Amino acid sequence: MNDSYLLSLLVFSPAIGIVLLSFIPKVQEQTLKLVGFLSTLPPLLLVFVLYSYYRGGTELSSFSEKLNWFGIMGAGQPFSINYELGLSGLSLVMVILTAVISTLAAIASIHIKKEWKGYFILFLLLEIGMLGVFVAENLFLFFLFFEVTLVAMFFLIGKWGYFEKEKAAFRFLIYNGIGSAILLIVIMILFARTGTTNIAAIMSMLASPSGTLPTGDISSELKYGLLIALLVAFGIKLPIFPLHTWMLHVHVQAPPSIVMLHSGVLLKIGAFGLIRFGLGFFPEEFSNLAWLIALLGVVNLLYGAFLAFIQDDFKMVLAYSSISHMGIVLIGLGSLNEAGIQGAIFQVVSHGLISALLFFLIGVIYERVGTSYIGKLGGLAKVMPITAGFLLTGALASLGLPGMSGFVSEFMAFLGLFKEMPILAAIGTIGIIMTAVYLLRAVLNVTYGKTKQYENIVDISKVEMVPVLVLVGFIVLIGVYPNVLTQPLQLVLENIVLGIGG
């Protein structure tokens, strides 16, 4: 295998499935399902090849790709746009998360009822977009892949969702479209001022002394403006309060397999963008606004936790729980020290795994009972003991039980914040307590509450057990042996801390 094109193979390998699916008649449902699932395996295999190379001592920078794409003239001088892919410890972790959850979500797609051909074509297109976002080495390519995820998600929600799917899809499109427009403005300003879209080159230029940019200096005011614009653009994606309302509808109306991808990967693009571009491009300005980011994190954490506590629908509990847990990401980033930032990245991965597990399990219950309202469920442990057991396992992981990934991420994020802003951190711990309250309330009411009348209910099937066991395995692995993440992230963390003057 030629290592020079490994990243391109990784990103575009799902396209093989798209081509194959386009030739299969719509009526051959079993073939479409099989090809759709098998098409998620090449990227999964390739990310583990990359990881094995990395563990074997290969430098991640050796996987970089660069080709001249096209050129344009601007302000009397030529600008070139290149096709550039690259890998850092952070992007390696994110592509592994994407490939794993995509394959598991493909298995979870057994609950999709219609039009498998179109579903899996869009599903694989979404996977291409997600993988591309994490390995893009220039802003133009990043934006291109970012938009691919937006279009694919819009149709997946609007076509295969539940009763108010169109409304949820349009909310998703409007909010995220605004975020994309803001991001595009930032990209165009940076391109106009630096003459390049290469991310590393822009970081280097912005870090240089004043007056070294080819088209003039960027003022401090403009840097703050661009950082705040990035905070809004990626804050919609994360989401940050009060830019979160669209996400609630998506998590309730989209099919479970797509919610797994959305909560497990797509929300994390917001955190990835804040780390890569917010911290990477404007470390000094980010440091000066760290208190605001930490404050927003505590607001997210508490707001999500209190709203989750009063919800009647289990999906809404999990949706507000996601908002609350994204607050921990902001808390870690706002602390601006190694422990906090490491905790934030751990939370990105940990929440991706745990939320995918919980949304899949509630999807399994919905398929059998026809509702996710807590008041209409109860005593499920008698008829679905295995599902109930894993639901409790997922809740314990989410509330940060030691030995699971949630504990490591929350401990490190709060450790970082207690070091810098102890009063804010102390207030934030109320959210951690509330997490235990609302999750255990919901899970125990569903599994051990007053038993309802169920007819022909069967427990989780062997096929459905596959995603559950894999996700629980990763959650425990990271909880027991965090070094699987800390090792690839070490160089990234050192560069971030160096950039902010640590």
C-alpha angles and dihedrals in degrees: 000000000000106000091200091075100033094111093050089049089050095050098042101033091098086062088075087065092048090055093047093047092052090063097048116092116245093239093063094084098162092052091048091051092048095046091045092053095042090051090066092058100073094061089044091053092046095052090054089048087054091048092048090051089050092049088048091060102265113147112242090223089066090073093063118127128197129177130165106251109176141321136225135189119240132168090352095304133092120252120195128205114207133198099238130171127174144162134230129173090264095050091045090056091046096049090050089051090048096049094045096048092043091057092045091047089051088057090046087055089083085095092063108109107196149026099017094177097061091038096056094041089057091040092056091044088054090051091052089052094048094048091046094052091058098048101036110121097192133052096237092056091043090054092047093055090041090058092047089060090049095053095043093048093049092058095039091055096039097047105034103028130103132269100312095034096131092053091048092047093051092047088052091049096047097048096041091041089058089049090051092050091052091047090050091053090053091048093049093049092049091046092049093049100041102030092226140077094204106123097213092047092050091049090051094048094047090050092051122097118276119287098028098106114107094231100036138290124301110234122230090246091054091049090054090047092051092047092051089048089053089047090056095042095050092031089066089053096045088037116238121190123287093022093064107088096097091058094060091060092047093052092050100040104035120086115263094252091055093044087054089057094042098049094033101047117356096059087052092062085074092056091042091052093049091051097041100040107015096047094026099051101031109026095152094048091043089054091052091051094042092106090056092049091048090048091050087050093055091046090051091047096050097037093050093045096050093045091047089055094060098044122114096195116075090215090056090049089055092043093054089041088059090052089050094049092048085060087067089057089055092045090054093047092045092054089065097203131109096259093049097046091046089051090051092053091045088052091052091056097036095050090046090059098039097045091048089053095048096044090048092050094049087048089055090051092047092053091056103036101028096228141069096197109126092217091057093049126067139136092027090146088075096056101024105029097158093048090047091051093052091045089057090046091054092048092050090050091049094051090052107258110183112256092040131089094251092064094055095049096045093044093052096042092051092042088058093047095045087056093054107023110016097172093052090045091051090053089048093057088071086070091055090053090047090052090061091047100050097039096048091043091054097041096044092047090052098044104032104016125108107318114247128207108271126182126202094347116165127189125249113306127235092254091050089049092065097072091040095053094044093050093046089048092055092044091054093041092056091042094052099033110026091170089086085075104027094058098058091038096051098089091044091052093048091053092048093049090046090050093054091047097259 
